Structures are given as C-alpha cells and as structure tokens.
Amino acid sequence: MIMAVCADEPTENVESRVMIDWDDAEHIDLVKRWIADGSATLPSPHAWGLFMATIRKAQADFDDQARPGDEQVNRAATRQVIESVITAFIDLSQNHPAMRSAAVTGSLLRLAAAFSDLADQNVPELFKPDAKHVGRHRDTIGFSVAKGSAARAMSELMRAGDSKKAASEKVALAFKAGKCPGFRACNATKISNWRDKFNEGPDLPNHGRSAGLLRYEADLPVEAGSSPRQRAEFLIGILRSGGKI
C-alpha cells in the first residue's frame, strides 16, 4: 500500500492520511514513530538541494521532449524521468543513513533495470501481467488518473458557477479531444458518475484510494491558479493533452 503523509501535517492526523493494511492502534503508533524519526533526521540542505535540482531537471527535460498524442515519444520521456528520479533518490538515500533500506534500494534498481530492458525491446519479468483473477476488471492507472482529472475539472467548473450538466459536457469534450484512456466510451453522464463516486471517499478495500481518487483529491500545483475557473482550465488543458501530463 502507498503511504502518503504531508511533511508538515501533525502526526495526530496520520490515521486519516496514511493508507496501510494495518488497522490496530499498535501499528498506527509505529507509523507515527517513523514519521517523527524521519522529521528528526532530515538530509543536509546541500543533499536535498541536489535531489530537488534533479527533479526539476527531469521536469524540464520532459517538457522539452513530450508531445501531446505521440505515445512513443511520451513513453520514452516518461521513462527518462523515472530513471532520473530513481537515481537521484538512491544517491540521496545512500548518503543519508536514516533513509537507507536494502529492500527499497533493491526494488528501485530492479525497476530501473526493467526500463532499460524495455528500451532494448525486452519485456522484463517485473512488467509481465499477473495471473488473471475472477471479478471485475480494474481500471488501468492511466485511465484511473484521467478519470480523476476529469472529475476534479468538473467539480472546479461547478465551483466557478457552471451547472452540473454544462460542466460535465465541457469536460467530456476535452476528454474526447485529448483521446484520454477510455475516451471512446466517455460521455458527460459517465464523468458525472465518476465525480459522484469519488465524492463518496475511499474506493478500494481497507479504506484505500485508487489512483483516480488520489488525483481527484490532490493539491494542484501553483501554476494551476488560485480560482476554481483557473484550476478547471488547467485540468482541462491536461485532458486535452491526453490526461497524463
């Protein structure tokens, strides 16, 4: 499960912000101690600065290379970003004892190697599908994230004064124009239904949140603007670019 806690969030709120498989108080207290330990042993400003510089460089490279609608180019650009971030994180953790973890480092190195295999036209074991399971097919991550962006855009439009019908129709047009994952079956009614579902809260077992719900609830970057209308247009721009950027 993913653990997501804001760095400046009081640890007393951890029960509602950390997604784990543990329900008992003993394990919640353990997570709180991990947060406290992490806050007390931060990397040096120089090491953190190098890490953040790498992140921003990866973003700049992606912006230069990515092309809306060109999946092959965007796939390569995405892999480059991931590889850069993996390398930067491993460098940071190896120089900061409190962050060292053989399991995490080993898993990240395996992920980096898997991307290299893909670039060589080989499908690594890590990326091979698991055995099929009985039950409802789960959305791909790309489709789930696109649904979250669409639902959030609709909510922002409604906050800006648009009717539910007008907001859902505007978002549906952007979703189709950008050929987002699942665009062929998308319409205003479905986007409205996605929004209603996300507003119900956790949508996975054990109070988990899907990639779509995380996207729907996430804080938007500063460049999205401060007003609902600005945020809506920012998200609609993402949808028109394919829902992935």
C-alpha positions as CSV (number, residue, x, y, z in Angstrom):
1,M,0.0,0.0,0.0
2,I,1.1,3.6,-0.5
3,M,1.9,5.7,2.5
4,A,1.1,9.4,1.8
5,V,1.5,12.0,4.6
6,C,2.2,15.7,4.1
7,A,5.5,16.6,5.6
8,D,4.1,19.4,7.7
9,E,1.0,17.5,8.8
10,P,0.6,16.8,12.6
11,T,1.1,13.2,13.3
12,E,-2.1,13.0,15.2
13,N,-3.9,13.1,11.8
14,V,-2.0,10.1,10.5
15,E,-4.9,7.7,10.8
16,S,-6.8,9.5,8.1
17,R,-3.8,10.2,5.8
18,V,-1.7,7.1,5.8
19,M,-3.0,4.2,3.7
20,I,-1.8,0.9,5.2
21,D,-3.2,-2.6,5.7
22,W,-2.9,-2.4,9.5
23,D,-6.0,-1.3,11.5
24,D,-4.8,-1.7,15.1
25,A,-3.6,1.1,17.2
26,E,-0.2,-0.5,17.8
27,H,0.7,-0.2,14.1
28,I,-0.6,3.3,13.8
29,D,1.7,4.3,16.7
30,L,4.6,2.6,14.8
31,V,3.9,4.7,11.7
32,K,3.8,7.8,13.9
33,R,7.2,7.0,15.3
34,W,8.5,6.5,11.8
35,I,7.2,10.0,10.8
36,A,8.8,11.5,13.9
37,D,12.1,9.8,13.3
38,G,12.1,11.0,9.7
39,S,11.4,14.5,10.7
40,A,14.3,14.5,13.2
41,T,16.8,13.1,10.7
42,L,16.4,15.2,7.6
43,P,19.1,15.2,4.8
44,S,21.5,18.1,4.7
45,P,20.4,21.2,2.8
46,H,23.0,20.5,0.1
47,A,22.0,16.9,-0.4
48,W,18.3,17.8,-0.5
49,G,19.1,20.7,-2.9
50,L,20.8,18.2,-5.3
51,F,17.8,15.9,-5.2
52,M,15.4,18.7,-5.9
53,A,17.6,20.0,-8.7
54,T,17.4,16.6,-10.3
55,I,13.7,16.5,-10.0
56,R,13.3,19.9,-11.7
57,K,15.8,19.0,-14.4
58,A,13.7,15.8,-15.1
59,Q,10.6,18.0,-15.4
60,A,12.3,20.4,-17.8
61,D,13.6,17.6,-19.9
62,F,10.1,16.1,-20.0
63,D,8.6,19.4,-21.0
64,D,11.1,19.7,-23.9
65,Q,10.5,16.1,-25.1
66,A,6.9,15.3,-24.6
67,R,4.4,15.7,-27.4
68,P,0.6,15.5,-26.9
69,G,-0.7,12.5,-28.8
70,D,2.7,11.0,-29.6
71,E,2.7,7.9,-27.3
72,Q,6.1,6.6,-28.3
73,V,7.8,9.9,-27.6
74,N,5.9,10.4,-24.4
75,R,6.7,6.9,-23.2
76,A,10.4,7.5,-23.7
77,A,10.2,10.8,-22.0
78,T,8.4,9.3,-19.0
79,R,11.0,6.5,-18.7
80,Q,13.7,9.1,-18.6
81,V,12.0,11.0,-15.8
82,I,11.5,7.8,-13.8
83,E,15.1,6.7,-14.2
84,S,16.4,10.2,-13.2
85,V,14.3,10.2,-10.1
86,I,15.2,6.7,-9.1
87,T,18.9,7.5,-9.5
88,A,18.5,10.8,-7.5
89,F,16.6,9.0,-4.7
90,I,19.2,6.2,-4.4
91,D,22.0,8.8,-4.3
92,L,20.2,10.7,-1.6
93,S,19.4,7.6,0.5
94,Q,22.9,6.1,0.2
95,N,24.4,9.3,1.7
96,H,21.8,9.6,4.5
97,P,21.8,6.6,6.9
98,A,18.3,7.1,8.1
99,M,17.0,6.6,4.6
100,R,18.9,3.5,3.7
101,S,16.8,0.5,3.0
102,A,18.1,-2.6,1.2
103,A,14.5,-3.5,0.2
104,V,13.7,-0.1,-1.2
105,T,17.1,0.4,-3.0
106,G,17.0,-3.1,-4.5
107,S,13.4,-2.6,-5.7
108,L,14.2,0.7,-7.3
109,L,17.3,-0.7,-9.0
110,R,15.2,-3.5,-10.3
111,L,12.7,-1.0,-11.7
112,A,15.4,1.0,-13.4
113,A,16.8,-2.2,-14.9
114,A,13.3,-3.1,-16.1
115,F,13.0,0.2,-18.0
116,S,16.4,-0.5,-19.6
117,D,15.1,-3.9,-20.8
118,L,12.0,-2.2,-22.3
119,A,14.3,0.2,-24.2
120,D,16.0,-2.9,-25.6
121,Q,12.7,-4.3,-26.7
122,N,12.6,-6.9,-24.0
123,V,9.7,-7.3,-21.6
124,P,11.1,-7.7,-18.1
125,E,9.5,-10.1,-15.6
126,L,8.6,-7.1,-13.4
127,F,6.2,-5.8,-16.0
128,K,4.6,-9.1,-17.0
129,P,0.9,-9.2,-16.1
130,D,-0.1,-11.2,-13.0
131,A,-2.4,-14.2,-13.5
132,K,-6.0,-13.2,-14.3
133,H,-8.3,-13.1,-11.3
134,V,-12.0,-13.6,-11.1
135,G,-14.1,-10.5,-10.7
136,R,-14.4,-7.0,-12.1
137,H,-11.6,-5.8,-14.2
138,R,-9.7,-2.9,-12.5
139,D,-9.0,0.3,-14.5
140,T,-5.5,0.8,-15.7
141,I,-3.6,3.5,-13.8
142,G,-3.7,5.8,-16.9
143,F,-7.5,5.5,-17.2
144,S,-8.0,5.9,-13.4
145,V,-5.8,9.1,-13.3
146,A,-7.7,10.5,-16.3
147,K,-11.0,9.9,-14.6
148,G,-9.7,11.7,-11.5
149,S,-8.6,14.7,-13.6
150,A,-11.9,14.8,-15.4
151,A,-14.0,14.6,-12.2
152,R,-11.9,17.3,-10.5
153,A,-12.2,19.5,-13.5
154,M,-16.0,19.1,-13.4
155,S,-16.0,20.0,-9.6
156,E,-13.9,23.1,-10.2
157,L,-16.2,24.2,-13.0
158,M,-19.2,23.8,-10.7
159,R,-17.4,25.8,-8.0
160,A,-16.9,28.5,-10.7
161,G,-20.7,28.7,-11.3
162,D,-21.3,26.2,-14.1
163,S,-24.3,23.9,-13.9
164,K,-23.7,20.2,-13.4
165,K,-24.8,19.5,-17.0
166,A,-22.7,22.2,-18.5
167,A,-19.6,21.3,-16.5
168,S,-19.8,17.6,-17.4
169,E,-20.4,18.3,-21.1
170,K,-17.4,20.7,-21.2
171,V,-15.1,18.1,-19.6
172,A,-16.4,15.3,-21.8
173,L,-15.4,17.3,-24.9
174,A,-11.9,17.8,-23.6
175,F,-11.6,14.2,-22.6
176,K,-12.5,13.1,-26.1
177,A,-10.4,15.8,-27.8
178,G,-7.3,14.6,-25.9
179,K,-8.1,10.9,-26.7
180,C,-7.6,10.1,-23.0
181,P,-7.6,6.5,-22.0
182,G,-11.1,5.2,-22.5
183,F,-12.2,8.2,-24.5
184,R,-14.3,6.3,-27.0
185,A,-16.8,5.2,-24.3
186,C,-16.7,8.6,-22.4
187,N,-19.6,10.9,-22.2
188,A,-20.9,13.6,-19.9
189,T,-23.0,11.2,-17.8
190,K,-20.0,9.0,-17.1
191,I,-17.9,11.9,-16.0
192,S,-20.7,13.0,-13.7
193,N,-20.9,9.4,-12.3
194,W,-17.1,9.3,-11.7
195,R,-17.3,12.6,-9.8
196,D,-20.2,11.2,-7.6
197,K,-18.2,8.1,-6.9
198,F,-15.1,9.9,-5.9
199,N,-17.1,12.2,-3.6
200,E,-18.0,9.0,-1.6
201,G,-14.4,8.7,-0.4
202,P,-12.2,5.6,-0.3
203,D,-12.9,3.3,-3.2
204,L,-10.6,0.3,-2.5
205,P,-10.5,-2.4,0.2
206,N,-9.2,-1.4,3.7
207,H,-10.1,2.2,3.1
208,G,-7.7,2.5,0.2
209,R,-7.8,5.1,-2.5
210,S,-7.4,4.4,-6.2
211,A,-5.1,6.4,-8.4
212,G,-8.2,8.2,-9.7
213,L,-9.4,9.3,-6.2
214,L,-5.9,10.4,-5.3
215,R,-5.8,12.5,-8.4
216,Y,-9.2,13.9,-7.6
217,E,-8.3,14.9,-4.1
218,A,-4.7,16.0,-4.8
219,D,-3.4,19.6,-4.2
220,L,-2.8,21.2,-7.6
221,P,0.5,22.9,-8.5
222,V,0.8,26.6,-8.1
223,E,0.7,27.1,-11.9
224,A,-2.9,25.8,-11.8
225,G,-4.0,29.1,-10.4
226,S,-6.0,30.1,-7.3
227,S,-9.5,30.3,-8.6
228,P,-11.9,27.5,-9.4
229,R,-12.1,28.7,-13.0
230,Q,-8.3,28.7,-13.4
231,R,-7.9,25.3,-11.8
232,A,-10.6,23.9,-14.1
233,E,-8.9,25.3,-17.2
234,F,-5.6,23.9,-16.1
235,L,-7.1,20.4,-15.7
236,I,-9.0,20.7,-19.0
237,G,-5.7,21.5,-20.6
238,I,-4.3,18.3,-19.1
239,L,-7.2,16.3,-20.5
240,R,-6.7,17.9,-24.0
241,S,-3.1,16.7,-23.8
242,G,-4.2,13.1,-23.2
243,G,-4.8,13.3,-19.4
244,K,-1.2,12.2,-18.5
245,I,0.8,15.3,-18.1
